[in-house]
Amino acid sequence: MNLKRKLIRYLCLHRHSSSIPTGLEPLSKLRSVVIFMDKADEITEPQKIKIRGFFKEYGLSTSFLYMDNDDLRSSSDMFISLSLEGGINERYAASASTARFKVGRHQLEHDIYDLVVTDPDPEQPCSPLDALTAIEHYIVNIQ
């Protein structure tokens, strides 16, 4: 991604930030989920089918949003970030998302995420799929 695009996203961050209030929501009140990740952490197609199957059990449609997309704005009820980087792209995607429930692997500036699931050992971060499994464990228990 070029520097000009990053600068524009940084300047537009507050203008495109969602004003929808967020908080912990049970899966029964949600209809869709967007999973944000780095293209380098590509999840294989069988893994995507497994992830979609998990969320389908709860009646949620699933889509994937990659860090290097031109348009990082998304419309869904839940936003899950599997990114470890915490750069401007993740911050822009999370704050511009219209999701009512936002989950990440680390907290961003201005406390964007409602639920943060961190790695047990920061020196050896777990894979995106392992992080998603841990996130699934927590979100199914929210009443």
N, C-alpha and C positions, 0 to 999 in steps of 0.2 A: 504494500500500500504506500502510495507516495505521500510526501510531507504535506503537500497542498491539501489533499483530502483529509488528512488527520487534523490539520489546522482548522479547516472549515467545520469539521465535526465538533471540535472543541469549542469553537465560537458559537455554534448552533445548539450546543448541549442544553442550555437552559431554555431556549426558545421551544425546543421539541420535547422537553420533559413532560411526562404525563402528570396530570393533576388528580388522577383517580386515587382515592385512598387505598392503602394496602394493609394487609395483616394476615395472620394465619387463618386459613380457610380449610374446612374438611373437603375431601375429594368429592363428596356427594353434592357440593354446591358449585362445582366447576364443570366446564364442558370441553375445554381445550388446553393444551400445554405446548409450549415452545421450548425446545432444548437448544441452548446456545453453546457452541463449542468451536475450538480451533480446527481448521481444516487438517492440520498435521495430526491431530488426534482422531482421525477418521475412524468411525465405528463401522464395522463390516455390516453388510446387508442382513445376514442372519441375526446379528446382535440388534439391529434396528427393528427387525420383525419381533424379537423377544420384548424389546422396550415398548413397541406399539401394542403388543399383546397385553402387557402389564397394565398400561393405562386404559386400554379398551375394556378390561374387566371392570373398571370404575366409570365407564361411559365417556372417557375423554378421547378426543382426537389429538394426534401427536404430529408435530412438524419439527424439522431441524433447521436451525439458523446458524450459518457459519460466519466466523469472525471477519473473513475477507469479502463478504457480500457488499455490493454497492449500497443497498438499502438495508439498514439494520433495524428499522422500526418494525415492530410486530404487534399483532392484535390477538390476544389470547387471554384466558383467565389465569393461567399460571406460567411463570417464566422461570426456567431452571438453567443456570449457568454452570457449565462444567470446566470453565476456563480457570487456569492457574495464574495467568499473566496479570490481570487487573489493569490493563491499559485503557486508553481512551475508547477503543471500539467496544469493549465490554461495558464500560460505564455508560456510553451513549445508548447501546442496545437495551441495557437494563432500565435506565431512566426514561427512555422513550417508549418502552413497552407499556401497553395499556393493561397489563396483568394486575389482578387484585392480590396475588400471592406470588412473591418473588423469593427464589432460593438460590444461594451461591455457595462457593467453596471458600470464600474469604469476603469480609465486609468491605464495601466500597465507601468512598467519601460520601457524607451525608446519609449514612445508614440506609442505603437503598434496599438491601435484602431484609426480608422478614425472618428468614431462617438461614443460618449459616452452618454448614457441616464441614469441619476442617479435617485435615489429614492427621492421623495419630503421630506420625513422624514427619515434621516439615522438611527434613533433609532428604527423605525418600517419598515423594508424593505418590499416591496411588493412581491407578489408571482412571480415565474418565468413566469407564464402565463400573469399576469398583465404587467410585464416588457416587454414581447414580444409584447403585444398589443400596448404599447407606442412606441416601436421600429418600429412596422409596420406603425404607424401613421406618423413617420418622414421619413421613407425610401420611402414611396409612393409619397412624395412631392419633392423628389430630382429630378431635371431635369437635 
